[in-house]
Amino acid sequence: MGSLRDIGRRVSGRVGRYASVRLVPVAGGGAVVAFLLSLLLVLPLVLVALPVDRASAAPVDLGPDGYFSTLGAGALPVVDKDNETPGIPQDGWANTRRIVFGKQGNTGTYGGATVSGGYKTLAKGAVASVPDADFGVNQAYSKSATTSVATNEALLWSDNTVIPGFPFDNISSTARNSFDSATGPYQSNLALVSDAVGAQHYSSLEQSLLRVAPVEGVCTAPQLIGCGSQGGYTQQSDSVNAYRVFPLSIGDFSKYLGHTSGSVADANIACPGSRCTYGQGFWTRSARWSSQYSAYVGRDSGIPDYFNTGNTVYSLRPALRLGLDGLLLSALSGDQGQGASGDLRLTYVESGKQLHTWSASVSGAAGARALSLSGVSDLGSDMGWKVVDPVTSTVLGSGRTSAGGNMALPESLMPDVSKDYDLYIWGQEDGSATVGLTNRATEPVKTTIKGWKVQVPPSYGIEVTGVTSGGLRAYKIGDYAETVFDHTGALRSVKLTTPAGLVSAVLAAAGVAGGVGVDAGNPIAWVASHWLGYPSVPLSDDVTSAFSPYAGSLQLFAQALAGDTGSLGAVAGSLPAGTFSSLATVTLPVSGPGLYLVVDDSQASGGSLPIIVGTRVFNPDLGDDGGLVDFADAGVKGKPRLGRASLKTSVLDVSKRVVNDAGMDGFDLGSQVEYEIALQVPDLSSFASLPYSSYVFALSDVADAGLTLPAVSAVRVLMDVPSPDTDVTGTPGLSVGVSGDTLSVSGLKAVFAEDASGHVANKASVPVGSLIRIRYSAVLNTGASLSAPGGGGLRPNVNTATLTRSRIAGVSPGWDDAGPGAESKSATANAYVFGLDLVKVDKDDTTRVLGGAGFEVSRDGQVLGFVQLGPGVYRLAVPGDTGALSEVFSHTDGTLKLLGVEARGLSLRETSAPSGYFKVPAFMVEVLPVWNTDASEVTLASYRTHGTSLAFVSRDGRAVMVADPAHSLANLPYTGGIGILVLLVLATLFLVFAVRPYYLSHRAETTANILE
């Protein structure tokens, strides 16, 4: 078992895996056809689709976006690309990629104006403000500060004006050049229009991406004064108000557009075609410092100029500071592909949005390979993707699954089939012209493509079963390390460590739960090794915690942690309220491997108690892509399975549970079923007239014939006071008895009641409501009732506990009359054992049954032994059986019954086929039980098969049909073993016939050459 005591309990995470096979047709002529056909028989192509869930880890790797990631910090794209084209001056603007951002058209825009939605990048931060930038006039009145750009931020400028012309200052009689001012307070018309455009032209996501901050180089004097001739540009300051959208400064023309030639037309400044959509140009935010009535503008032809601030022919050409944190992709606006030219659209991760499931595969032949992609996320079913070269950090290709999206892989840029190319996949909600063009994305999943196959990263989750009205939240409280696997790939041991930020919280919770000598450096490992309760030798000091939903140190530890989840860091996974409104099994995705605390937010109103649970472990060497594994002996003799949890509700007056069936799949014959009966200490304040000797509080527990009760010495009575799992079995006056099918515990009053001056009363040391728990194990013997899927009959092995107690007045609600002065209440627990029915038939004629087929049956790699009860009928061997068989055979009527097994997957390997038939490939059969609302009774059971299409569930659901192929050429593809040999023989014959004509032809040609 190694260090498996360092691991958590009740866990899950199931990774689906689907495969489909397609044969690739090959055409040719003559001997070449025969040669290729032989290869086709032996070497079929396989296409595998690979779905997986992803839980996010922090920080999330977004990878390069494809455009801004190519720009260095401090880049000035328009300036850097100016004069790039020989013979064409001022071409920096034309050579800079256009980005579509915000709304496009006139829906929902300020004043209903039509906007282009086009922007170009002037800078990528960090770029500091220059206080005295000049556009070529070189006067104190012509200078201004430039717009600063923060780290990981871009300065974008619209390619056109966005509303009809308006005055800088709309106070016509006293129009001045103050942009805003603390006096008044005051905002110019230009500032107000900027605010209105910022509020209406962008989606809520886009607005959240824009830094709202003061802008440099403006006049902030009182409106009536403005900024005149005194001091030139030194009159400038930062704006009083913060702005999301704003006009450029006149200094920005120099800094970001490379204009230093004064009032001369510049194509980098001009509107498209030298004609702005609105007005004859656009305002800057800069005053002409020599006149309080003037401010600088840019004419539509690109000439820097100045005009009276009351002029109405100039408009707003907005600039904005776009944050690049969260930018996932910059791609072609049309199909989200990559290209050297064309408009770009941006895709940003929306905080908290997750991709829940996805599947991906590569389809198509060389030259036409495409990515097949599907999934479900918080944003719907549309997906986005990109392929990145991990060496150069270059986006090679990208696309989306929605209509018109690119799905073609960039084959020419991925020539190395042995290289891992990074593949990022995310859920996506496309932007729109009417709301905002920027796409929303979930946190991406990162995997790889190698050799045209998508590699799947492991995903982790906890498979939760039960009923609750609340939502569930998971907190990671332990990390896995130093995993060791056995020769089969199963987990042998794993070390548990405490996350650095949680040491204090875990240590404190362990102390609250009664831990002594807890490892202060690694408290979660101490908790695991002492309280997780895996069966071990010697037993851990709190085996109750292994199974009990009601008590034990582990539960006290979990409750202490749940009481202060704020100290546990971020939520690592969640499921919303309503998920378990009826009995369900749902995977709770979590952020990675480790030990988790699962908290029900409705616990105070009857929801589940907190649960400590660990994930399965990823073994990278299992199969081609690795896999999640558990301990080889998980589920054996009550050992909890990783990756599963059952919701645990609080106990009432009397309840009974099977507590070692974590997988909710029943038991094998011969297994021990661990029972716990939980009782609450009653309030005796109303029994003042009843003598202690007359007070009754006794339990009777009656088992079905298929259960063998334990010896008296194996029954324990426990209490949760004064400390968890206090053993009170030996309390004077308390008596345990076992007789036949009945276990009785009388005198239970002795643990909580006393004689108080002649009447019964509660002991002061035992609070009302304290728990009394009776624990014992019963063995499922060969007389146990068996259940069968598909309507074959559900027959639980029932165990009924009845509590009888004294009463003063009438019978309490929910209780039964047990005679004068007494009442009783019962609780049952059901233990299930299952059987499997198989029918052996002819593949081509399923009405023809086949007897004499032999099978080896195994589970988790271990061959099971059976005892034959009759022709084709076998029971799982139990301790004490002799002559157990490792091979079972179908009856002459084709039937094969396997009795006495739990509802877990059984692997069947056909060891011998009926004469004239091929053996089927190995396959797996599972029994899938469906439980009622409180997980106490199975209401339905069905079969599921894996491994081959030749093993399938019958139409009535009552049996698994196993169809053997008869010896014929048509059935060759179904075969293994001898079938493979036949294929190889055929392939060899094809090769002989293919090569012989070539050889004869070549020999004749060689002879002819010699004769020459």
Buried (B, 14 or more C-beta within 10 A) or exposed (E): BBBBBBBBBBBBBBBEBEEEEEEEEEEEEEBEBBBBBBBBBBEEEEBBBBBBBBBBEEEBEBBBBBBBBBBEEEBBBBBBBBBEEEEEEBBBBBBBBBBBBBBBBBEEBBBEBBBBBBBBBBBBBEBEBBBBBBBBBEEBBBBBBBBBBBEBBBBBBBBBBBBBBBBBBBBEEBBBBBBBBEBEEBBBBBBEBBBBBBEBBBBEBBBBBBBBBBBBBBBBBBBBBBBBEEEBBEBBBBBBBEBBBBBBBBBBBBBBBBBBBBBBBBBBBBBEEEEBBBBBBBBBBBBBBBBBBBBBBBBBBBBBBBBBBBBBBBBBBBBBBBBBEBBBBBBBBEBBBBEEEBBBBBBBBBEEBBBBBBBBBBBBEEEEBBBBBBBBBBBBEBBBBBBBBEEEEBBBBBBBBBEEBBBBBBBEBBEEEEBEBBBBBBBBBBBBBBBBBBBBBBBBBBBBBBEBBBBBEBBBBBBBBBBBBBBBBBBBBBBBEEBEBBEEBBBBBBBBBBBEEBBEBBBBBBBBBBBEEBBEEBBBBBBBBBBBBBBBEEEBEBBBBBBBBBBBBBBBBBBBBBEEBEBBBEBBBBBEBEBBEEBBBBBBBBBBBBBBBBBBBBBEEEBBBBBBBBBBBBBEEBEEBBBBBBBBBBBBEBBBBBBBBBBBBBBEBBBBBBBBBBBBBBBBBBBBBBBBBBBBBBEBEEBEEBEBEEBBBBBBBBBBEBBBBBEBEEBBBBBBBEEBBEEBBEBEEBBBEBEEBEBBBBBBBBBBBBEBEEBBBBBEEBEEEBBBBBBBBBBBBBEBBBBBBBEBEBBBBBBBBBBBBBBEEEBEEEBEEBEEBBBBBBBBBBBBBBBBBBBBBBBEEBEBBBBBBBBBBBBBEEEBBBBBEEBBBBBBBBEEBEEBBEBBBBBEEBBBBBBBBBBBBBBBBBBEBBEEBBBBBBBBBBBEBEBBBEBBBBEBBBBEBEBBEBBBBBEEBBBBBBBBBBBEEEBBEBBBEEBEEBBEEBBEEBBEBBBEEEEEEEEEEEEEEEEE
